[in-house]
Amino acid sequence: MVIEEKMMAAFIIQYLKTIKSRNRQIFMMRYYCNMSMKTIGEYFGLSENAVRAQLMRTREGLRAYLKENGIEV
């Protein structure tokens, strides 16, 4: 199914409401605020690799959430 940007944004927001606050903050800082992984890591006291791994898990969860709702990405 092809969906428009506003609809996709709504699904992303819904997914973000289901995950832990810190994971949501990391995702938002990276993809909405365009912050570097180094800066995010410094803010949370994490290594860049830990931030990268968390973002990967969050993206995988988002992909699964979208698939469950009939959206292929």
C-alpha positions, 0 to 999 in steps of 0.5 A, a space after each residue: 500500500 502506498 501512503 502519503 507522508 502525513 499518514 506515514 508520520 501518523 503511524 510513526 508517532 503512534 509507534 513511538 508512543 508504544 516504546 520506552 521514553 529514552 528510546 523515543 527521545 533517541 529516535 526523535 533527536 536523531 531523525 527529527 532534530 538531526 543530531 549526531 550519534 556522538 551528541 546523542 550519546 554524550 547527552 545520555 552517557 552512551 557510546 556512539 555504538 550504543 546509540 547506533 544499536 538502539 536506533 537499529 532496534 527502534 527502526 526494526 520495531 517500527 518496520 514490524 509495526 508498519 508491516 502489522 498495519 499493512 504498510 510495506 517499507 
